[in-house]
Amino acid sequence: MAKITYTDTPYKPFQADVPDNLVGKEGYAVEIVGGGNNNIQLYNAGIPIGVLFQRLEGSAGWNVRLFGKGGTLRAIAGGAINAPAYVKVQAGGKMIAANSADKCQGVAIYPDVMAANDVIEVIDNLQVMP
C-alpha cells in the first residue's frame, strides 16, 4: 500500500511555477498548475485552492492559506464590494462580488465598503449562492 500524506492545517507549502510572479501577491488566490508537479500560479481559470500567505524565506516556496479550513482569511478586492457580500475569485486572483447562482469562496465582512486593491477579510465558506 502506498503511503499517502495530507495536511491537517489551514496552510500548505507549494512551489511557484514561475518564482518571481508571486512576489508581492500575498492575499491573491492561486491554483495548481497542471502536469502533476504541484506548482502554483495566480488563479486564472482552474480551481482556486487558497490564497498566498507568505513566501518561504530564501526559496520559490510559498505557504498557501487553503480554502475550506474555516475562520476568516485575508484577500485582495478586485472591485467595489459592500459588506457583507458573497465573493468569488476572478482571473488574476482577486475577490469580486458574486452574482446569483455563482460558486462563492465566502462572505466579505470587512471593511464595510471595499474598493479595488483593498485588503479585505473574508469568512471562508465555500458555497453556491441561492
N, C-alpha and C positions, 0 to 999 in steps of 0.2 A: 504494500500500500504506500502511495506517495505521501510525503509529508506536506501538509497544507498550512501555510502561515496566514494570519489575519491580524488586523489592527482593531483593538477594542478601546480605542481612544478617539477623540474628535480630530486628531492630527495624524497625518501620514506623510513621510518624506517621498518626494518624486524628483526626477531629474528634468531640467528644462530641455526641450527638444533643441532649441537654439538658445544657448546660455544667456546672452545679453538681452534677449527680447522681453524678459520678465522683470528686469531691474526697474524698480520704482513703481511696480504694478501691484503692490500689496492691496488686498481688498477686491481685486478683479477675479471674476470666475474663470476657471480653467477646465479643460477637457483632456482626456488621454489621447495621444497621437496613435493612430493605428499601427499595425505591424507587430504587435506583441512586445514592444520594447518598454512599455510603461512610462514613456516620457510624456511631459505635459506641454501644453501651449495655451494661450488665451482662448477662451471659448469662442468658437466660430459657428459650427452647425451640428456638432456631435452631441454628446451627452455631458452636461456640466456635472463635475464631481465635487466641487468645493471652491473655496476662494483662497488665493495666495495669502499666507500668514506671515512668513518670514523666510529670508534666504539663509541657507545653512552656511556658516562662515567659511570662506575660502574655497567654495565649490560651486558647481552648477545646480546643486541640490536645493530644493525648497520644501518647507513644511506647508502642507495644504490643510486648511480647516475644512474637513469633509462635511458635505450636506447630509442632513438627516440625523445628526447627533443631538438635536435639541438645543435649547438655550437660544442665545442671540449671537449674531456674527456681524463683523464689520464688512461693508460692501461700498461700492462707489456708484453713485446715481448717474444714470445715463440721460436724464431729463427731469422735468418738473414732476414731483410726486408730493401729494398731500397726505400726511399720516392721519390715521392708519390706512394703509393701502396694500392690496395684493401686489407683489412684484415678481417679475420673471427676468431671466438673463437674456441679454441681447448679444448679438455678434460683437466681439471686442471685449466682452467680459463684464460690462456694467449692468446694473439693475435698472429696469424701467417699470412703469405702472403696467399692470396686466389688464387684459380685456376679458369679458365674459367667456367662459369655457377654455381659457388658457391654462396650461400647466404652470403652476406658480412655485417659486422657490420659498416663498414665505410672505410675511407681512412686515412692511417697513413701518417702524414706530417712532423713529427719532432722526432728525428734528421734525417739528410739526410741518414745516414747509421745506422741501428739498429741491435743489437746482442741480443741473448737470455738473458733474465732478465733485459734488459734496460727498464727504464720508458719512455714511448712514448706518443705522442699526436696524437689523432685520431679524425677526423671530424666524428661526429655522424650522419650517413646517411645510414640506413638500405636499402639494395638493392640487386638485383641479377645481377651478372656481365653479360655483353653481351657475 
